[in-house]
């Protein structure tokens, strides 16, 4: 055990640095790099071997907001039971009921209505309806496969309107987001906004001289009016904005109506939704071991095939796709119980116990990491990653992680360092929280497991904390 240097003690209060294989010059280098990060930042770091032996640690048992490092825990839980999940998976379907068209979701994260869609397309279901009938009443979006929990506890309300905080639903379409294009007009005039008619656009943007763009979009949760304010330069390229969708079952039914109309099907009725309210029966603590009731799945007029979930794991971890991660947790839950967050947490806790993680080392309120309630310790992350490395599916799971300097959320990091192409890790980013955990290959060829977390950075200093961690990891890789 080695005491922390005074300089580091000023920036890392209440932390301790220990080393087993780490040489003193390496400890000093790590201390120096982290000391150059933002003042007041709280760091956690653990580096260990694939045998589970710790090499270097800073506050390994303190709890940190993990942001999207949460997705490691979610996808590991799914990967461990992947054959059963694939067997239970169902694609989106459509059926007719007394003249109504019922669009039924089963948790598919990749249903698309894009014009260039070639697989998992809503157009396929519209074709099936049009081939059966030329006259329908209501279009109903049914997402009752999961209970109605749009967001996990601890989701910040201001994130709900962004593409990163879309509502979670068993009936998901186009990643639950819409885009709009803002094209500058003459100076002093409002720009042209091109967007689907699902939302009402209150355009208060002004065209100004120059090439800059400063547009702010505001929408209240469950609201259908988007207010745009700010400016766009007259010489600027069109700005692309992304809007979240809170009730994707309604949006999917709305899109299906358009597709049916385009195919010559007359729609007399309106757009409706069918949700399943969250109930005490969705809470395993209340059920006390009783099996969860699962709504039956009626026969479909047409149903899309379920896509392999391993492909979605790459999307979740490489792109850090929040919606897909939260849907994956609910898929795990629905395969075993009710489809609720609570039942998903039971499955996650079961796997973490199998991996040897104490329950005090982690807590999750969602599957994506958008919740500010989530916590992990560096030791928990390293323990999970070490356990994964020894599973039959461990290498396949590791291949879902971003690669430093090459792809995913690590594409722009570690460029030109010895870790470019040799660090495979899940990143995380939330307000005053940054995380990166995974594996890296050292200069000597050793593969090590690591977790590096930073919390409580002052506003506007997140990038500095990330850079300090990256430099420290490079120093560790160079020394070992």
SULVENBEL-V357148 format. One record per pair of residues at least 12 apart in sequence whose ideal C-beta (glycine too) atoms are under 7 Angstrom apart, sorted by the first residue. I is the first residue (numbers start at 0). J is the second residue. D is the distance in whole Angstrom. If there is no record, write none. Layout:
BEGIN
i=I j=J d=D
i=I j=J d=D
END
This chain:
BEGIN
i=0 j=17 d=5
i=1 j=16 d=6
i=1 j=17 d=7
i=1 j=18 d=6
i=1 j=26 d=6
i=3 j=15 d=7
i=3 j=16 d=5
i=3 j=30 d=7
i=4 j=30 d=5
i=6 j=34 d=5
i=7 j=30 d=4
i=7 j=33 d=6
i=7 j=34 d=5
i=10 j=33 d=7
i=10 j=34 d=5
i=10 j=36 d=7
i=10 j=38 d=6
i=10 j=40 d=7
i=11 j=33 d=7
i=11 j=42 d=6
i=11 j=57 d=7
i=14 j=42 d=7
i=14 j=57 d=5
i=14 j=58 d=4
i=15 j=58 d=7
i=16 j=56 d=7
i=16 j=57 d=5
i=17 j=56 d=5
i=18 j=55 d=5
i=19 j=52 d=7
i=19 j=53 d=6
i=19 j=54 d=6
i=20 j=54 d=5
i=21 j=54 d=6
i=21 j=55 d=4
i=22 j=478 d=7
i=25 j=474 d=7
i=25 j=475 d=6
i=25 j=478 d=4
i=28 j=474 d=4
i=29 j=55 d=7
i=29 j=471 d=5
i=29 j=474 d=6
i=29 j=475 d=7
i=32 j=467 d=5
i=32 j=470 d=4
i=32 j=471 d=4
i=32 j=474 d=6
i=33 j=467 d=5
i=33 j=471 d=6
i=35 j=467 d=6
i=36 j=463 d=6
i=36 j=464 d=5
i=36 j=467 d=3
i=37 j=456 d=5
i=37 j=457 d=6
i=37 j=460 d=4
i=37 j=463 d=5
i=37 j=464 d=6
i=39 j=455 d=6
i=39 j=457 d=6
i=40 j=453 d=5
i=40 j=455 d=6
i=40 j=456 d=5
i=40 j=464 d=5
i=41 j=454 d=5
i=41 j=455 d=5
i=42 j=57 d=6
i=42 j=58 d=7
i=42 j=453 d=5
i=43 j=57 d=6
i=43 j=58 d=5
i=43 j=59 d=7
i=43 j=61 d=5
i=43 j=63 d=5
i=43 j=376 d=7
i=43 j=377 d=4
i=43 j=452 d=4
i=44 j=56 d=7
i=44 j=57 d=4
i=44 j=377 d=6
i=44 j=451 d=5
i=45 j=59 d=4
i=45 j=377 d=4
i=45 j=378 d=6
i=45 j=381 d=5
i=45 j=449 d=7
i=45 j=450 d=5
i=46 j=447 d=6
i=46 j=449 d=5
i=46 j=475 d=6
i=47 j=381 d=5
i=47 j=385 d=7
i=47 j=447 d=7
i=47 j=448 d=5
i=48 j=447 d=6
i=49 j=385 d=6
i=49 j=388 d=5
i=49 j=446 d=6
i=49 j=448 d=6
i=51 j=385 d=5
i=54 j=447 d=7
i=55 j=475 d=7
i=59 j=376 d=6
i=59 j=377 d=5
i=59 j=378 d=4
i=60 j=376 d=5
i=60 j=378 d=6
i=61 j=376 d=6
i=62 j=374 d=4
i=62 j=375 d=7
i=62 j=376 d=6
i=63 j=374 d=7
i=63 j=375 d=6
i=63 j=452 d=4
i=63 j=454 d=5
i=64 j=371 d=6
i=64 j=373 d=6
i=64 j=374 d=7
i=64 j=429 d=6
i=64 j=432 d=4
i=64 j=454 d=6
i=65 j=368 d=6
i=65 j=373 d=6
i=65 j=375 d=4
i=65 j=427 d=6
i=65 j=434 d=5
i=65 j=452 d=7
i=66 j=368 d=5
i=66 j=427 d=3
i=66 j=428 d=5
i=66 j=429 d=4
i=66 j=432 d=5
i=66 j=434 d=5
i=67 j=319 d=5
i=67 j=367 d=7
i=67 j=368 d=4
i=67 j=425 d=7
i=67 j=426 d=6
i=67 j=427 d=4
i=67 j=428 d=7
i=68 j=368 d=6
i=68 j=375 d=7
i=68 j=380 d=6
i=68 j=425 d=6
i=68 j=427 d=4
i=68 j=434 d=4
i=68 j=436 d=5
i=69 j=363 d=6
i=69 j=366 d=7
i=69 j=367 d=6
i=69 j=368 d=3
i=69 j=373 d=5
i=70 j=315 d=6
i=70 j=316 d=6
i=70 j=319 d=7
i=70 j=324 d=5
i=70 j=367 d=6
i=70 j=368 d=6
i=70 j=425 d=6
i=71 j=380 d=7
i=71 j=383 d=7
i=71 j=425 d=5
i=71 j=436 d=6
i=72 j=347 d=6
i=72 j=361 d=7
i=72 j=363 d=7
i=72 j=383 d=7
i=73 j=324 d=5
i=73 j=327 d=6
i=73 j=328 d=5
i=73 j=366 d=4
i=74 j=312 d=5
i=74 j=315 d=6
i=74 j=316 d=6
i=74 j=327 d=7
i=74 j=396 d=7
i=74 j=399 d=7
i=75 j=350 d=7
i=75 j=383 d=6
i=75 j=387 d=6
i=75 j=396 d=7
i=76 j=331 d=6
i=76 j=346 d=6
i=76 j=347 d=5
i=76 j=350 d=5
i=77 j=308 d=7
i=77 j=312 d=7
i=77 j=327 d=5
i=77 j=331 d=5
i=78 j=312 d=7
i=78 j=392 d=5
i=78 j=396 d=5
i=79 j=350 d=6
i=81 j=308 d=6
i=81 j=309 d=7
i=81 j=392 d=7
i=83 j=334 d=6
i=84 j=308 d=6
i=84 j=330 d=6
i=84 j=331 d=7
i=84 j=334 d=5
i=85 j=307 d=6
i=85 j=308 d=6
i=87 j=334 d=4
i=88 j=305 d=4
i=88 j=308 d=6
i=88 j=330 d=7
i=89 j=105 d=4
i=89 j=296 d=7
i=89 j=305 d=6
i=90 j=105 d=7
i=90 j=107 d=6
i=90 j=302 d=6
i=90 j=303 d=3
i=90 j=304 d=5
i=90 j=305 d=5
i=91 j=103 d=7
i=91 j=104 d=6
i=91 j=105 d=6
i=91 j=107 d=5
i=91 j=110 d=5
i=91 j=124 d=7
i=91 j=170 d=7
i=91 j=303 d=5
i=92 j=299 d=4
i=92 j=301 d=7
i=92 j=302 d=4
i=93 j=124 d=4
i=93 j=127 d=6
i=93 j=128 d=6
i=93 j=299 d=6
i=93 j=300 d=6
i=93 j=301 d=5
i=94 j=297 d=6
i=94 j=298 d=7
i=94 j=299 d=5
i=94 j=300 d=5
i=95 j=131 d=7
i=95 j=132 d=7
i=95 j=300 d=6
i=98 j=135 d=6
i=98 j=136 d=4
i=99 j=135 d=7
i=99 j=136 d=5
i=99 j=137 d=5
i=99 j=139 d=6
i=100 j=128 d=6
i=100 j=135 d=5
i=100 j=138 d=5
i=100 j=139 d=7
i=100 j=255 d=7
i=101 j=139 d=5
i=101 j=141 d=5
i=102 j=124 d=7
i=102 j=139 d=7
i=102 j=140 d=5
i=102 j=141 d=6
i=102 j=170 d=7
i=102 j=251 d=6
i=102 j=252 d=6
i=102 j=255 d=5
i=103 j=141 d=5
i=103 j=299 d=7
i=104 j=141 d=7
i=104 j=142 d=5
i=104 j=144 d=6
i=104 j=168 d=7
i=104 j=169 d=4
i=104 j=170 d=3
i=104 j=171 d=7
i=104 j=248 d=7
i=105 j=144 d=5
i=105 j=169 d=6
i=106 j=144 d=6
i=106 j=145 d=6
i=106 j=169 d=5
i=106 j=326 d=6
i=106 j=329 d=6
i=106 j=330 d=5
i=106 j=333 d=6
i=107 j=119 d=7
i=107 j=171 d=7
i=108 j=171 d=6
i=108 j=311 d=6
i=108 j=322 d=7
i=108 j=323 d=4
i=108 j=326 d=5
i=109 j=306 d=6
i=109 j=311 d=7
i=110 j=171 d=6
i=110 j=172 d=5
i=111 j=173 d=6
i=112 j=172 d=6
i=112 j=173 d=6
i=112 j=254 d=5
i=112 j=258 d=7
i=113 j=173 d=7
i=119 j=303 d=6
i=119 j=306 d=6
i=121 j=172 d=6
i=121 j=254 d=6
i=121 j=255 d=6
i=121 j=258 d=6
i=122 j=258 d=6
i=123 j=303 d=6
i=124 j=301 d=6
i=124 j=303 d=7
i=125 j=255 d=6
i=125 j=258 d=4
i=125 j=259 d=6
i=125 j=262 d=6
i=127 j=300 d=6
i=127 j=301 d=3
i=128 j=259 d=6
i=128 j=264 d=7
i=128 j=300 d=7
i=129 j=259 d=6
i=129 j=262 d=4
i=129 j=263 d=7
i=129 j=264 d=5
i=131 j=300 d=6
i=133 j=263 d=6
i=133 j=264 d=6
i=133 j=265 d=7
i=134 j=265 d=5
i=135 j=259 d=7
i=135 j=264 d=6
i=135 j=266 d=6
i=136 j=267 d=5
i=136 j=268 d=4
i=137 j=268 d=3
i=137 j=269 d=6
i=137 j=271 d=5
i=138 j=252 d=4
i=138 j=255 d=6
i=138 j=256 d=5
i=138 j=266 d=6
i=138 j=270 d=6
i=139 j=252 d=6
i=139 j=271 d=5
i=139 j=272 d=7
i=139 j=273 d=6
i=140 j=170 d=5
i=140 j=248 d=3
i=140 j=249 d=6
i=140 j=251 d=5
i=140 j=252 d=4
i=140 j=272 d=5
i=141 j=170 d=7
i=141 j=248 d=7
i=141 j=273 d=4
i=142 j=168 d=4
i=142 j=169 d=4
i=142 j=170 d=4
i=142 j=248 d=4
i=142 j=274 d=6
i=143 j=273 d=6
i=143 j=274 d=6
i=143 j=275 d=4
i=143 j=294 d=6
i=144 j=169 d=4
i=144 j=333 d=7
i=144 j=338 d=6
i=145 j=169 d=4
i=145 j=329 d=5
i=145 j=333 d=6
i=145 j=338 d=4
i=146 j=275 d=5
i=146 j=276 d=7
i=146 j=277 d=4
i=146 j=281 d=5
i=146 j=337 d=6
i=146 j=338 d=6
i=146 j=339 d=5
i=147 j=274 d=4
i=147 j=275 d=6
i=147 j=276 d=6
i=147 j=277 d=6
i=148 j=167 d=7
i=148 j=277 d=6
i=148 j=339 d=7
i=148 j=340 d=6
i=149 j=166 d=4
i=149 j=167 d=6
i=149 j=245 d=6
i=150 j=166 d=7
i=150 j=167 d=7
i=151 j=325 d=7
i=151 j=340 d=6
i=151 j=364 d=5
i=151 j=365 d=3
i=151 j=370 d=5
i=152 j=364 d=4
i=152 j=370 d=6
i=152 j=372 d=6
i=153 j=364 d=5
i=153 j=370 d=3
i=153 j=371 d=5
i=153 j=372 d=3
i=154 j=369 d=6
i=154 j=370 d=6
i=155 j=371 d=6
i=156 j=220 d=7
i=158 j=369 d=6
i=159 j=220 d=5
i=159 j=243 d=7
i=160 j=217 d=7
i=160 j=218 d=5
i=160 j=243 d=6
i=161 j=243 d=6
i=162 j=176 d=5
i=162 j=241 d=4
i=162 j=243 d=6
i=163 j=321 d=5
i=163 j=369 d=7
i=164 j=243 d=6
i=164 j=369 d=6
i=165 j=243 d=4
i=165 j=244 d=6
i=165 j=322 d=5
i=166 j=244 d=6
i=166 j=245 d=4
i=166 j=246 d=6
i=166 j=247 d=6
i=167 j=322 d=7
i=167 j=325 d=5
i=167 j=326 d=6
i=167 j=329 d=7
i=168 j=247 d=4
i=168 j=248 d=5
i=170 j=247 d=6
i=170 j=248 d=4
i=170 j=251 d=5
i=171 j=247 d=5
i=171 j=322 d=7
i=171 j=326 d=7
i=172 j=247 d=6
i=172 j=250 d=6
i=172 j=251 d=4
i=172 j=254 d=6
i=174 j=322 d=6
i=175 j=243 d=6
i=175 j=244 d=5
i=175 j=247 d=5
i=175 j=322 d=6
i=176 j=241 d=5
i=176 j=242 d=6
i=176 j=243 d=6
i=176 j=244 d=6
i=177 j=194 d=7
i=177 j=195 d=6
i=177 j=197 d=6
i=177 j=198 d=7
i=177 j=242 d=5
i=177 j=244 d=7
i=178 j=239 d=6
i=178 j=240 d=7
i=178 j=241 d=6
i=179 j=192 d=6
i=179 j=193 d=7
i=179 j=194 d=4
i=179 j=200 d=7
i=179 j=240 d=5
i=179 j=242 d=7
i=180 j=193 d=5
i=180 j=237 d=5
i=180 j=239 d=6
i=181 j=204 d=7
i=181 j=214 d=6
i=181 j=231 d=6
i=181 j=237 d=6
i=181 j=238 d=4
i=181 j=240 d=6
i=182 j=237 d=4
i=183 j=206 d=5
i=183 j=231 d=5
i=183 j=232 d=6
i=183 j=233 d=5
i=183 j=235 d=6
i=184 j=206 d=5
i=185 j=206 d=6
i=186 j=206 d=6
i=186 j=207 d=6
i=186 j=208 d=6
i=186 j=233 d=5
i=187 j=205 d=7
i=187 j=206 d=7
i=188 j=206 d=5
i=189 j=202 d=5
i=189 j=204 d=6
i=189 j=205 d=7
i=190 j=204 d=5
i=190 j=206 d=5
i=190 j=231 d=5
i=192 j=227 d=7
i=197 j=250 d=6
i=197 j=253 d=6
i=198 j=223 d=6
i=198 j=225 d=5
i=198 j=242 d=6
i=199 j=223 d=6
i=199 j=224 d=5
i=200 j=225 d=6
i=200 j=227 d=6
i=201 j=224 d=6
i=201 j=225 d=7
i=201 j=226 d=4
i=201 j=227 d=7
i=202 j=227 d=5
i=203 j=226 d=6
i=203 j=227 d=6
i=203 j=228 d=5
i=204 j=227 d=5
i=204 j=228 d=6
i=204 j=229 d=6
i=204 j=230 d=7
i=204 j=231 d=6
i=205 j=230 d=5
i=206 j=231 d=6
i=206 j=233 d=5
i=207 j=230 d=5
i=207 j=232 d=6
i=207 j=233 d=7
i=208 j=232 d=7
i=208 j=233 d=6
i=209 j=232 d=4
i=209 j=234 d=6
i=210 j=232 d=4
i=210 j=234 d=5
i=210 j=235 d=5
i=211 j=232 d=5
i=211 j=235 d=7
i=212 j=231 d=5
i=212 j=232 d=6
i=212 j=235 d=5
i=212 j=238 d=5
i=213 j=229 d=5
i=213 j=230 d=5
i=214 j=227 d=6
i=214 j=229 d=4
i=214 j=231 d=6
i=214 j=238 d=6
i=214 j=240 d=7
i=215 j=228 d=5
i=215 j=229 d=5
i=216 j=240 d=6
i=216 j=242 d=7
i=218 j=242 d=7
i=220 j=245 d=6
i=221 j=245 d=5
i=225 j=242 d=6
i=246 j=272 d=7
i=248 j=272 d=5
i=248 j=274 d=7
i=249 j=270 d=6
i=249 j=272 d=5
i=252 j=270 d=5
i=252 j=271 d=7
i=252 j=272 d=7
i=253 j=270 d=5
i=256 j=270 d=6
i=275 j=294 d=7
i=277 j=339 d=7
i=280 j=292 d=6
i=280 j=337 d=7
i=281 j=337 d=4
i=281 j=339 d=4
i=281 j=341 d=6
i=281 j=342 d=7
i=282 j=341 d=5
i=283 j=336 d=7
i=283 j=341 d=6
i=283 j=342 d=6
i=283 j=345 d=5
i=291 j=336 d=4
i=291 j=337 d=4
i=291 j=342 d=6
i=293 j=337 d=7
i=311 j=323 d=6
i=311 j=327 d=7
i=312 j=399 d=5
i=313 j=399 d=5
i=315 j=327 d=6
i=316 j=399 d=4
i=316 j=400 d=5
i=316 j=425 d=6
i=317 j=399 d=7
i=317 j=401 d=5
i=317 j=406 d=6
i=317 j=407 d=4
i=318 j=407 d=6
i=319 j=408 d=5
i=319 j=426 d=7
i=321 j=367 d=4
i=321 j=369 d=6
i=324 j=366 d=5
i=324 j=367 d=4
i=325 j=365 d=6
i=325 j=366 d=5
i=325 j=367 d=5
i=327 j=366 d=6
i=328 j=340 d=7
i=328 j=343 d=4
i=328 j=366 d=3
i=329 j=343 d=6
i=331 j=343 d=5
i=331 j=346 d=5
i=332 j=346 d=6
i=340 j=365 d=7
i=343 j=366 d=7
i=344 j=363 d=7
i=347 j=363 d=7
i=354 j=382 d=6
i=354 j=383 d=5
i=354 j=386 d=4
i=355 j=382 d=6
i=355 j=386 d=7
i=356 j=379 d=5
i=356 j=382 d=5
i=356 j=383 d=6
i=360 j=375 d=7
i=360 j=376 d=5
i=360 j=378 d=6
i=360 j=379 d=4
i=361 j=374 d=7
i=361 j=375 d=5
i=361 j=379 d=5
i=362 j=374 d=5
i=368 j=427 d=6
i=368 j=429 d=7
i=377 j=450 d=4
i=377 j=452 d=6
i=380 j=436 d=4
i=380 j=450 d=4
i=381 j=448 d=5
i=381 j=449 d=7
i=381 j=450 d=5
i=384 j=436 d=7
i=384 j=437 d=7
i=384 j=438 d=7
i=384 j=448 d=5
i=385 j=448 d=5
i=397 j=423 d=6
i=397 j=438 d=7
i=400 j=423 d=4
i=400 j=424 d=6
i=400 j=425 d=6
i=400 j=437 d=5
i=401 j=424 d=7
i=401 j=426 d=7
i=402 j=420 d=6
i=402 j=423 d=6
i=403 j=418 d=5
i=403 j=419 d=6
i=403 j=420 d=6
i=403 j=421 d=7
i=403 j=422 d=4
i=404 j=419 d=4
i=404 j=420 d=6
i=405 j=420 d=6
i=408 j=426 d=4
i=409 j=424 d=7
i=409 j=426 d=6
i=412 j=469 d=6
i=413 j=469 d=6
i=416 j=473 d=5
i=417 j=442 d=6
i=417 j=473 d=7
i=417 j=476 d=6
i=417 j=477 d=6
i=418 j=439 d=6
i=418 j=472 d=7
i=418 j=473 d=6
i=418 j=476 d=5
i=421 j=439 d=6
i=421 j=440 d=4
i=422 j=437 d=7
i=422 j=439 d=4
i=423 j=437 d=5
i=423 j=438 d=5
i=424 j=436 d=6
i=424 j=437 d=3
i=425 j=437 d=6
i=431 j=454 d=6
i=431 j=455 d=6
i=431 j=456 d=5
i=432 j=454 d=5
i=433 j=453 d=5
i=433 j=461 d=6
i=433 j=464 d=6
i=433 j=465 d=5
i=434 j=452 d=5
i=435 j=451 d=5
i=435 j=468 d=7
i=436 j=449 d=7
i=436 j=450 d=4
i=436 j=451 d=7
i=437 j=449 d=7
i=439 j=472 d=7
i=439 j=476 d=6
i=441 j=476 d=5
i=441 j=479 d=4
i=442 j=476 d=6
i=442 j=477 d=5
i=443 j=479 d=6
i=445 j=479 d=6
i=447 j=479 d=7
i=449 j=472 d=7
i=451 j=468 d=5
i=451 j=472 d=7
i=453 j=468 d=6
END
